[in-house]
């Protein structure tokens, strides 16, 4: 009897990473005065988790500006 050694559940590593990064679309970003794009500090799956972390960061570092953003990451095609 032959065994099927092909694992249908295996995915290339980059697809797995892309999927996981799409799960965490809510982000806390640091707004820098000279930068066009904000600096992502951390990511969360839910907006409420991101807002909770935002309140903590604002208390710990009141001199920096932080905002919660929805970062819709798109997969880049690899050719």
Jmol script that loads the backbone (N, CA, C; Angstrom):
load data "model"
ATOM      1  N   UNK A   1       0.851  -1.177   0.000  1.00  0.00           N
ATOM      2  CA  UNK A   1       0.000   0.000   0.000  1.00  0.00           C
ATOM      3  C   UNK A   1       0.891   1.231   0.000  1.00  0.00           C
ATOM      4  N   UNK A   2       0.627   2.143  -0.897  1.00  0.00           N
ATOM      5  CA  UNK A   2       1.449   3.354  -0.960  1.00  0.00           C
ATOM      6  C   UNK A   2       0.875   4.415  -0.027  1.00  0.00           C
ATOM      7  N   UNK A   3       1.775   5.227   0.486  1.00  0.00           N
ATOM      8  CA  UNK A   3       1.378   6.305   1.391  1.00  0.00           C
ATOM      9  C   UNK A   3       1.487   7.628   0.666  1.00  0.00           C
ATOM     10  N   UNK A   4       0.555   8.489   0.925  1.00  0.00           N
ATOM     11  CA  UNK A   4       0.582   9.826   0.339  1.00  0.00           C
ATOM     12  C   UNK A   4       1.511  10.688   1.186  1.00  0.00           C
ATOM     13  N   UNK A   5       2.640  11.043   0.619  1.00  0.00           N
ATOM     14  CA  UNK A   5       3.602  11.864   1.359  1.00  0.00           C
ATOM     15  C   UNK A   5       3.439  13.343   1.073  1.00  0.00           C
ATOM     16  N   UNK A   6       2.537  13.686   0.162  1.00  0.00           N
ATOM     17  CA  UNK A   6       2.307  15.095  -0.160  1.00  0.00           C
ATOM     18  C   UNK A   6       1.362  15.688   0.871  1.00  0.00           C
ATOM     19  N   UNK A   7       1.785  16.714   1.528  1.00  0.00           N
ATOM     20  CA  UNK A   7       0.981  17.381   2.546  1.00  0.00           C
ATOM     21  C   UNK A   7       0.212  18.513   1.894  1.00  0.00           C
ATOM     22  N   UNK A   8      -1.106  18.357   1.762  1.00  0.00           N
ATOM     23  CA  UNK A   8      -1.930  19.383   1.120  1.00  0.00           C
ATOM     24  C   UNK A   8      -2.063  20.632   1.972  1.00  0.00           C
ATOM     25  N   UNK A   9      -1.784  20.530   3.267  1.00  0.00           N
ATOM     26  CA  UNK A   9      -1.920  21.682   4.151  1.00  0.00           C
ATOM     27  C   UNK A   9      -0.670  22.543   4.196  1.00  0.00           C
ATOM     28  N   UNK A  10       0.383  22.121   3.518  1.00  0.00           N
ATOM     29  CA  UNK A  10       1.617  22.916   3.564  1.00  0.00           C
ATOM     30  C   UNK A  10       1.488  24.121   2.650  1.00  0.00           C
ATOM     31  N   UNK A  11       1.941  25.257   3.136  1.00  0.00           N
ATOM     32  CA  UNK A  11       1.921  26.505   2.368  1.00  0.00           C
ATOM     33  C   UNK A  11       3.324  27.068   2.365  1.00  0.00           C
ATOM     34  N   UNK A  12       3.659  27.785   1.330  1.00  0.00           N
ATOM     35  CA  UNK A  12       4.954  28.472   1.381  1.00  0.00           C
ATOM     36  C   UNK A  12       4.993  29.429   2.569  1.00  0.00           C
ATOM     37  N   UNK A  13       6.161  29.595   3.125  1.00  0.00           N
ATOM     38  CA  UNK A  13       6.323  30.411   4.329  1.00  0.00           C
ATOM     39  C   UNK A  13       5.831  31.838   4.124  1.00  0.00           C
ATOM     40  N   UNK A  14       6.077  32.418   2.948  1.00  0.00           N
ATOM     41  CA  UNK A  14       5.674  33.811   2.734  1.00  0.00           C
ATOM     42  C   UNK A  14       4.161  33.972   2.706  1.00  0.00           C
ATOM     43  N   UNK A  15       3.422  32.960   2.255  1.00  0.00           N
ATOM     44  CA  UNK A  15       1.964  33.048   2.278  1.00  0.00           C
ATOM     45  C   UNK A  15       1.445  32.995   3.709  1.00  0.00           C
ATOM     46  N   UNK A  16       2.071  32.178   4.533  1.00  0.00           N
ATOM     47  CA  UNK A  16       1.668  32.082   5.931  1.00  0.00           C
ATOM     48  C   UNK A  16       1.915  33.396   6.651  1.00  0.00           C
ATOM     49  N   UNK A  17       3.052  34.002   6.419  1.00  0.00           N
ATOM     50  CA  UNK A  17       3.378  35.285   7.043  1.00  0.00           C
ATOM     51  C   UNK A  17       2.413  36.359   6.565  1.00  0.00           C
ATOM     52  N   UNK A  18       2.098  36.374   5.276  1.00  0.00           N
ATOM     53  CA  UNK A  18       1.166  37.371   4.740  1.00  0.00           C
ATOM     54  C   UNK A  18      -0.211  37.209   5.371  1.00  0.00           C
ATOM     55  N   UNK A  19      -0.662  35.980   5.544  1.00  0.00           N
ATOM     56  CA  UNK A  19      -1.956  35.729   6.162  1.00  0.00           C
ATOM     57  C   UNK A  19      -1.975  36.227   7.602  1.00  0.00           C
ATOM     58  N   UNK A  20      -0.928  35.913   8.358  1.00  0.00           N
ATOM     59  CA  UNK A  20      -0.871  36.342   9.752  1.00  0.00           C
ATOM     60  C   UNK A  20      -0.820  37.858   9.869  1.00  0.00           C
ATOM     61  N   UNK A  21      -0.126  38.516   8.958  1.00  0.00           N
ATOM     62  CA  UNK A  21      -0.043  39.974   9.042  1.00  0.00           C
ATOM     63  C   UNK A  21      -1.380  40.622   8.715  1.00  0.00           C
ATOM     64  N   UNK A  22      -2.196  39.978   7.886  1.00  0.00           N
ATOM     65  CA  UNK A  22      -3.520  40.529   7.580  1.00  0.00           C
ATOM     66  C   UNK A  22      -4.465  40.392   8.754  1.00  0.00           C
ATOM     67  N   UNK A  23      -4.216  39.440   9.641  1.00  0.00           N
ATOM     68  CA  UNK A  23      -5.072  39.270  10.814  1.00  0.00           C
ATOM     69  C   UNK A  23      -4.948  40.445  11.770  1.00  0.00           C
ATOM     70  N   UNK A  24      -3.792  41.034  11.822  1.00  0.00           N
ATOM     71  CA  UNK A  24      -3.518  42.128  12.757  1.00  0.00           C
ATOM     72  C   UNK A  24      -3.541  43.460  12.023  1.00  0.00           C
ATOM     73  N   UNK A  25      -4.719  43.872  11.593  1.00  0.00           N
ATOM     74  CA  UNK A  25      -4.826  45.090  10.787  1.00  0.00           C
ATOM     75  C   UNK A  25      -4.912  46.360  11.613  1.00  0.00           C
ATOM     76  N   UNK A  26      -5.325  46.255  12.869  1.00  0.00           N
ATOM     77  CA  UNK A  26      -5.373  47.440  13.730  1.00  0.00           C
ATOM     78  C   UNK A  26      -3.989  47.682  14.293  1.00  0.00           C
ATOM     79  N   UNK A  27      -3.539  48.913  14.216  1.00  0.00           N
ATOM     80  CA  UNK A  27      -2.175  49.227  14.645  1.00  0.00           C
ATOM     81  C   UNK A  27      -2.152  50.511  15.453  1.00  0.00           C
ATOM     82  N   UNK A  28      -1.181  50.581  16.344  1.00  0.00           N
ATOM     83  CA  UNK A  28      -0.880  51.826  17.043  1.00  0.00           C
ATOM     84  C   UNK A  28       0.333  52.407  16.341  1.00  0.00           C
ATOM     85  N   UNK A  29       0.197  53.641  15.896  1.00  0.00           N
ATOM     86  CA  UNK A  29       1.270  54.288  15.141  1.00  0.00           C
ATOM     87  C   UNK A  29       1.763  55.517  15.882  1.00  0.00           C
ATOM     88  N   UNK A  30       3.060  55.719  15.811  1.00  0.00           N
ATOM     89  CA  UNK A  30       3.677  56.934  16.360  1.00  0.00           C
ATOM     90  C   UNK A  30       3.729  57.952  15.232  1.00  0.00           C
ATOM     91  N   UNK A  31       3.198  59.133  15.481  1.00  0.00           N
ATOM     92  CA  UNK A  31       3.205  60.198  14.480  1.00  0.00           C
ATOM     93  C   UNK A  31       4.456  61.034  14.672  1.00  0.00           C
ATOM     94  N   UNK A  32       5.301  61.012  13.672  1.00  0.00           N
ATOM     95  CA  UNK A  32       6.562  61.750  13.732  1.00  0.00           C
ATOM     96  C   UNK A  32       6.433  63.037  12.932  1.00  0.00           C
ATOM     97  N   UNK A  33       6.993  64.130  13.406  1.00  0.00           N
ATOM     98  CA  UNK A  33       6.794  65.427  12.746  1.00  0.00           C
ATOM     99  C   UNK A  33       7.365  65.502  11.330  1.00  0.00           C
ATOM    100  N   UNK A  34       8.481  64.842  11.065  1.00  0.00           N
ATOM    101  CA  UNK A  34       9.121  64.977   9.761  1.00  0.00           C
ATOM    102  C   UNK A  34       8.805  63.840   8.802  1.00  0.00           C
ATOM    103  N   UNK A  35       8.047  62.858   9.236  1.00  0.00           N
ATOM    104  CA  UNK A  35       7.778  61.686   8.410  1.00  0.00           C
ATOM    105  C   UNK A  35       6.416  61.803   7.735  1.00  0.00           C
ATOM    106  N   UNK A  36       6.351  61.314   6.514  1.00  0.00           N
ATOM    107  CA  UNK A  36       5.083  61.291   5.786  1.00  0.00           C
ATOM    108  C   UNK A  36       4.204  60.164   6.319  1.00  0.00           C
ATOM    109  N   UNK A  37       4.814  58.994   6.500  1.00  0.00           N
ATOM    110  CA  UNK A  37       4.078  57.841   7.004  1.00  0.00           C
ATOM    111  C   UNK A  37       4.317  57.686   8.501  1.00  0.00           C
ATOM    112  N   UNK A  38       3.292  57.299   9.238  1.00  0.00           N
ATOM    113  CA  UNK A  38       3.491  57.055  10.672  1.00  0.00           C
ATOM    114  C   UNK A  38       4.309  55.789  10.891  1.00  0.00           C
ATOM    115  N   UNK A  39       4.951  55.711  12.034  1.00  0.00           N
ATOM    116  CA  UNK A  39       5.739  54.535  12.403  1.00  0.00           C
ATOM    117  C   UNK A  39       4.843  53.577  13.185  1.00  0.00           C
ATOM    118  N   UNK A  40       4.687  52.358  12.680  1.00  0.00           N
ATOM    119  CA  UNK A  40       3.868  51.364  13.359  1.00  0.00           C
ATOM    120  C   UNK A  40       4.623  50.879  14.592  1.00  0.00           C
ATOM    121  N   UNK A  41       3.972  50.997  15.748  1.00  0.00           N
ATOM    122  CA  UNK A  41       4.580  50.568  17.003  1.00  0.00           C
ATOM    123  C   UNK A  41       4.228  49.109  17.275  1.00  0.00           C
ATOM    124  N   UNK A  42       2.958  48.765  17.142  1.00  0.00           N
ATOM    125  CA  UNK A  42       2.500  47.399  17.393  1.00  0.00           C
ATOM    126  C   UNK A  42       1.169  47.168  16.687  1.00  0.00           C
ATOM    127  N   UNK A  43       0.808  45.910  16.488  1.00  0.00           N
ATOM    128  CA  UNK A  43      -0.413  45.539  15.768  1.00  0.00           C
ATOM    129  C   UNK A  43      -1.321  44.681  16.650  1.00  0.00           C
ATOM    130  N   UNK A  44      -2.621  44.773  16.347  1.00  0.00           N
ATOM    131  CA  UNK A  44      -3.616  44.016  17.095  1.00  0.00           C
ATOM    132  C   UNK A  44      -4.692  43.503  16.154  1.00  0.00           C
ATOM    133  N   UNK A  45      -5.393  42.466  16.601  1.00  0.00           N
ATOM    134  CA  UNK A  45      -6.507  41.935  15.812  1.00  0.00           C
ATOM    135  C   UNK A  45      -7.777  42.762  16.007  1.00  0.00           C
ATOM    136  N   UNK A  46      -7.934  43.353  17.171  1.00  0.00           N
ATOM    137  CA  UNK A  46      -9.163  44.108  17.428  1.00  0.00           C
ATOM    138  C   UNK A  46      -8.846  45.575  17.713  1.00  0.00           C
ATOM    139  N   UNK A  47      -9.815  46.412  17.380  1.00  0.00           N
ATOM    140  CA  UNK A  47      -9.651  47.845  17.615  1.00  0.00           C
ATOM    141  C   UNK A  47      -9.593  48.149  19.110  1.00  0.00           C
ATOM    142  N   UNK A  48     -10.398  47.443  19.886  1.00  0.00           N
ATOM    143  CA  UNK A  48     -10.416  47.721  21.328  1.00  0.00           C
ATOM    144  C   UNK A  48      -9.070  47.397  21.980  1.00  0.00           C
ATOM    145  N   UNK A  49      -8.402  46.344  21.525  1.00  0.00           N
ATOM    146  CA  UNK A  49      -7.064  46.047  22.055  1.00  0.00           C
ATOM    147  C   UNK A  49      -6.080  47.146  21.684  1.00  0.00           C
ATOM    148  N   UNK A  50      -6.172  47.629  20.453  1.00  0.00           N
ATOM    149  CA  UNK A  50      -5.279  48.704  20.007  1.00  0.00           C
ATOM    150  C   UNK A  50      -5.534  49.980  20.806  1.00  0.00           C
ATOM    151  N   UNK A  51      -6.796  50.296  21.058  1.00  0.00           N
ATOM    152  CA  UNK A  51      -7.112  51.502  21.824  1.00  0.00           C
ATOM    153  C   UNK A  51      -6.634  51.389  23.269  1.00  0.00           C
ATOM    154  N   UNK A  52      -6.730  50.207  23.856  1.00  0.00           N
ATOM    155  CA  UNK A  52      -6.221  50.009  25.210  1.00  0.00           C
ATOM    156  C   UNK A  52      -4.719  50.235  25.283  1.00  0.00           C
ATOM    157  N   UNK A  53      -4.007  49.726  24.283  1.00  0.00           N
ATOM    158  CA  UNK A  53      -2.558  49.927  24.253  1.00  0.00           C
ATOM    159  C   UNK A  53      -2.217  51.392  23.981  1.00  0.00           C
ATOM    160  N   UNK A  54      -3.039  52.049  23.169  1.00  0.00           N
ATOM    161  CA  UNK A  54      -2.851  53.474  22.890  1.00  0.00           C
ATOM    162  C   UNK A  54      -2.917  54.286  24.184  1.00  0.00           C
ATOM    163  N   UNK A  55      -3.897  54.004  25.024  1.00  0.00           N
ATOM    164  CA  UNK A  55      -4.024  54.732  26.294  1.00  0.00           C
ATOM    165  C   UNK A  55      -2.799  54.511  27.178  1.00  0.00           C
ATOM    166  N   UNK A  56      -2.287  53.291  27.181  1.00  0.00           N
ATOM    167  CA  UNK A  56      -1.085  52.997  27.961  1.00  0.00           C
ATOM    168  C   UNK A  56       0.115  53.784  27.433  1.00  0.00           C
ATOM    169  N   UNK A  57       0.314  53.782  26.120  1.00  0.00           N
ATOM    170  CA  UNK A  57       1.446  54.509  25.534  1.00  0.00           C
ATOM    171  C   UNK A  57       1.346  56.008  25.783  1.00  0.00           C
ATOM    172  N   UNK A  58       0.138  56.544  25.718  1.00  0.00           N
ATOM    173  CA  UNK A  58      -0.036  57.983  25.963  1.00  0.00           C
ATOM    174  C   UNK A  58       0.289  58.346  27.404  1.00  0.00           C
ATOM    175  N   UNK A  59       0.020  57.434  28.344  1.00  0.00           N
ATOM    176  CA  UNK A  59       0.375  57.695  29.745  1.00  0.00           C
ATOM    177  C   UNK A  59       1.873  57.564  29.974  1.00  0.00           C
ATOM    178  N   UNK A  60       2.495  56.570  29.322  1.00  0.00           N
ATOM    179  CA  UNK A  60       3.920  56.324  29.539  1.00  0.00           C
ATOM    180  C   UNK A  60       4.812  57.335  28.832  1.00  0.00           C
ATOM    181  N   UNK A  61       4.398  57.787  27.656  1.00  0.00           N
ATOM    182  CA  UNK A  61       5.212  58.746  26.888  1.00  0.00           C
ATOM    183  C   UNK A  61       4.318  59.879  26.380  1.00  0.00           C
ATOM    184  N   UNK A  62       3.952  60.800  27.264  1.00  0.00           N
ATOM    185  CA  UNK A  62       3.035  61.875  26.872  1.00  0.00           C
ATOM    186  C   UNK A  62       3.619  62.840  25.847  1.00  0.00           C
ATOM    187  N   UNK A  63       4.930  62.850  25.679  1.00  0.00           N
ATOM    188  CA  UNK A  63       5.536  63.777  24.717  1.00  0.00           C
ATOM    189  C   UNK A  63       5.397  63.291  23.273  1.00  0.00           C
ATOM    190  N   UNK A  64       5.163  61.986  23.076  1.00  0.00           N
ATOM    191  CA  UNK A  64       4.994  61.447  21.723  1.00  0.00           C
ATOM    192  C   UNK A  64       3.521  61.447  21.338  1.00  0.00           C
ATOM    193  N   UNK A  65       3.270  61.487  20.031  1.00  0.00           N
ATOM    194  CA  UNK A  65       1.894  61.444  19.519  1.00  0.00           C
ATOM    195  C   UNK A  65       1.628  60.062  18.933  1.00  0.00           C
ATOM    196  N   UNK A  66       0.546  59.429  19.378  1.00  0.00           N
ATOM    197  CA  UNK A  66       0.156  58.102  18.909  1.00  0.00           C
ATOM    198  C   UNK A  66      -1.284  58.150  18.421  1.00  0.00           C
ATOM    199  N   UNK A  67      -1.598  57.297  17.462  1.00  0.00           N
ATOM    200  CA  UNK A  67      -2.962  57.152  16.961  1.00  0.00           C
ATOM    201  C   UNK A  67      -3.217  55.687  16.643  1.00  0.00           C
ATOM    202  N   UNK A  68      -4.479  55.277  16.728  1.00  0.00           N
ATOM    203  CA  UNK A  68      -4.882  53.951  16.265  1.00  0.00           C
ATOM    204  C   UNK A  68      -5.247  54.086  14.796  1.00  0.00           C
ATOM    205  N   UNK A  69      -4.707  53.204  13.983  1.00  0.00           N
ATOM    206  CA  UNK A  69      -5.009  53.232  12.552  1.00  0.00           C
ATOM    207  C   UNK A  69      -5.403  51.833  12.099  1.00  0.00           C
ATOM    208  N   UNK A  70      -6.133  51.769  11.004  1.00  0.00           N
ATOM    209  CA  UNK A  70      -6.424  50.497  10.354  1.00  0.00           C
ATOM    210  C   UNK A  70      -5.490  50.407   9.168  1.00  0.00           C
ATOM    211  N   UNK A  71      -4.559  49.488   9.231  1.00  0.00           N
ATOM    212  CA  UNK A  71      -3.528  49.352   8.208  1.00  0.00           C
ATOM    213  C   UNK A  71      -3.897  48.186   7.308  1.00  0.00           C
ATOM    214  N   UNK A  72      -4.511  48.497   6.199  1.00  0.00           N
ATOM    215  CA  UNK A  72      -4.944  47.472   5.252  1.00  0.00           C
ATOM    216  C   UNK A  72      -3.755  47.070   4.391  1.00  0.00           C
ATOM    217  N   UNK A  73      -3.098  46.008   4.792  1.00  0.00           N
ATOM    218  CA  UNK A  73      -1.922  45.545   4.056  1.00  0.00           C
ATOM    219  C   UNK A  73      -2.377  44.690   2.885  1.00  0.00           C
ATOM    220  N   UNK A  74      -1.792  44.944   1.755  1.00  0.00           N
ATOM    221  CA  UNK A  74      -2.113  44.152   0.570  1.00  0.00           C
ATOM    222  C   UNK A  74      -0.936  43.263   0.246  1.00  0.00           C
ATOM    223  N   UNK A  75      -1.270  42.081  -0.268  1.00  0.00           N
ATOM    224  CA  UNK A  75      -0.203  41.176  -0.676  1.00  0.00           C
ATOM    225  C   UNK A  75       0.465  41.728  -1.912  1.00  0.00           C
ATOM    226  N   UNK A  76       1.772  41.665  -1.923  1.00  0.00           N
ATOM    227  CA  UNK A  76       2.508  42.090  -3.102  1.00  0.00           C
ATOM    228  C   UNK A  76       2.748  40.873  -3.966  1.00  0.00           C
ATOM    229  N   UNK A  77       2.540  41.017  -5.269  1.00  0.00           N
ATOM    230  CA  UNK A  77       2.768  39.888  -6.157  1.00  0.00           C
ATOM    231  C   UNK A  77       4.257  39.673  -6.336  1.00  0.00           C
ATOM    232  N   UNK A  78       4.642  38.427  -6.275  1.00  0.00           N
ATOM    233  CA  UNK A  78       6.043  38.068  -6.436  1.00  0.00           C
ATOM    234  C   UNK A  78       6.207  37.482  -7.826  1.00  0.00           C
ATOM    235  N   UNK A  79       7.046  38.100  -8.635  1.00  0.00           N
ATOM    236  CA  UNK A  79       7.259  37.608 -10.000  1.00  0.00           C
ATOM    237  C   UNK A  79       8.608  36.986 -10.134  1.00  0.00           C
TER     238      UNK A  79
END
end "model"
wireframe off; spacefill off
backbone 0.3
color backbone group
